[in-house]
Amino acid sequence: MPKFVVQKHYASHLHYDFRLEMDGVLKSWAVPKGIPTKEGVKHLAVQVEDHELSYADFEGVIPEGHYGAGKVEIWDKGIYELESKKDWKIVFILHGKRLKGRYTILKFKKAGANQWLIFKAKEKSRKIKIICI
């Protein structure tokens, strides 16, 4: 199962880095207000450059003078199930310690090339088939 991580990043402005393991890298977004935990709440997510997979375990301080200087701590991590992926929309189910459930990250076309929205999506009802013998 692919991994996800949310890193709390005390850079020039406090934000959260949301990362999904995909295509051999960590696809990454900076989320100023954090990852929503309730349905109906949408937060801006600015796509940034992909990171190496090893960055999923990084906690520490990025020194002054380097890109992203400041303290980084892991806020949540776990695995996820990819439900669907298009160029403009990714739907997935998070299995973390804090974040659980179905999420969508959706390109916010009117705002710019790297602007996305992230939100907790409604759970799909799963039909259970019972077979009597």
Stockholm file with secondary structure:
# STOCKHOLM 1.0

chainA/1-133         MPKFVVQKHYASHLHYDFRLEMDGVLKSWAVPKGIPTKEGVKHLAVQVEDHELSYADFEGVIPEGHYGAGKVEIWDKGIYELESKKDWKIVFILHGKRLKGRYTILKFKKAGANQWLIFKAKEKSRKIKIICI
#=GR chainA/1-133 SS CCEEEEEEEESSSEEEEEEEEETTEEEEEEETTCCCCSBTCEEEEEEEEEECGGGGGCCEEECTTSTTCEEEEEEEEEEEEEEEEETTEEEEEEEESSCEEEEEEEECTTTCTTEEEEEECCCCCCCCCCCCC
#=GC SS_cons         CCEEEEEEEESSSEEEEEEEEETTEEEEEEETTCCCCSBTCEEEEEEEEEECGGGGGCCEEECTTSTTCEEEEEEEEEEEEEEEEETTEEEEEEEESSCEEEEEEEECTTTCTTEEEEEECCCCCCCCCCCCC
//
